[in-house]
Amino acid sequence: MSETIDITKVPVRKLHTGAVMPAMGLGTFGSDKYSPDQISEAVYGAVKSGYRMLDCASVYQNEHQIGEVLGRLFSENVVSREELFITSKVWNDQHREVRKACEKSLSDLGLSYIDLYFVHWPFPNYHAPGCDGDSRNPDSKPFSVDEFMDTWKQCEELVDAGLVKAIGMSNMTISKLEAVLPLCRIKPAALEMECHPSFQQQDLFDYAVAHDIVPIGFCPIGSPSRPERDRTAEDVADTELPEVVTVAKNHGIHPAVVCLKWAVQRGMCPIPFSVKEPQYISNLKCTTVDPLTDDEMELLKKAERNCRLVKGQVFLWPGAEDWQELWQ
């Protein structure tokens, strides 16, 4: 019998809509290493062990398999739809047909509504899943406020239609948010952002919180299984940072668990991915026991190395010279 976590002890985040979301979710991006069936089976085991927040996306190419697993969970009375908080995202090549994209995700997931629907990237720059890191699409363009707001207005219409409960943004910067937030009829409820001890994005985190936008952190342990195209020689491993290792030794836990405890206690909702039962159980359970001390939280601030792992270089447009141009 698998261990079941007391979900009443898992911290929660309240969205400006009034909805409540668990402060620890299960990511479902399997990189290039895991099959859709492996990922959906992890979803089945994770929900049975206590997970109630699932972070999905159409581009992960596994929503249909996850939908079959959700059907099993509902039919076995493991959980009801209302007890789950499920996200999905519109991919870059469907910014002009958001409703069609959302309806496809709803169909694949076997749901009548999605709790939180994101604009996955703030521009319609497309690349094929699994492409090489040097791939470039000649149709790619820099960020456009007008184009983004056209996409966002379609997302707002999804809320009006009851297809989604809330909408969010992802992979944004402060300057982009400052440009679009005043134009939103329905403001984002959450912001997905890369966040881990070596890349804390404190200014962006603070900006989101100040605007009543819940930060959701991807790559929360430094994404050790990320695709090769997203790796560079300068990257650091969060689980090997001396600050993280010190705190791990203090508690007798794995450094990856320190990264997750830090994220939750800071006020984020991390969405780690794992297909391994001991890992995903440990990831959720760590939010309910043995919190880090204030001194340890201060120490972990010093783990900042400004190490962005998901650089997004495949989305660069003709004439762009450096991936950092995506993050202006």
ABEGO torsion letter per residue (X at the ends): XBBBBBAAABBBBBBAAGBBBBABBBBABAEAABBAAAAAAAAAAAAAAGBABBBBBAAAGAAAAAAAAAAAAAAAGABBAAABBBBBBBBAAAAABAAAAAAAAAAAAGBABBABBBBABABABBBBBGBBAABBBAABBBBBAAAAAAAAAAAAAAAAAGABABBBBBGBBAAAAAAAAAABABBBABBBBBBBAABAGAAAAAAAAAAGBBBBBBGAAGGAABBAAABBAABBBAAABAAAAAAAAAAGBBAAAAAAAAAAAAGBBBBBBBABAAAAAAAAAAAABGBBBAAAAAAAAAABAGBBABAGAAABBBGBABAAAAAX
